[in-house]
């Protein structure tokens, strides 16, 4: 089952927060919201290897950072995969 978490943060802190969440390895999707409107939505692979992190995620983080830089405050919505790795759509 997937669960969503929301973080209200400054635009300048978005990239660091996304990096931290990616390292946790259980993130399915990240959405950057401003005034309840989706600015950017990025699907992420579950458990992406850290070695590939720099090559694959650098452009994604750059896009998120560019969008966030225009905002003073935004909401980062994160869709996480539960501990058992299955969600209700897999049944």
Secondary structure as UniProt FT lines:
FT   STRAND          2..10
FT   HELIX           11..13
FT   HELIX           14..24
FT   STRAND          27..34
FT   TURN            35..36
FT   STRAND          37..43
FT   TURN            46..47
FT   HELIX           50..69
FT   STRAND          73..81
FT   TURN            83..84
FT   HELIX           88..90
//
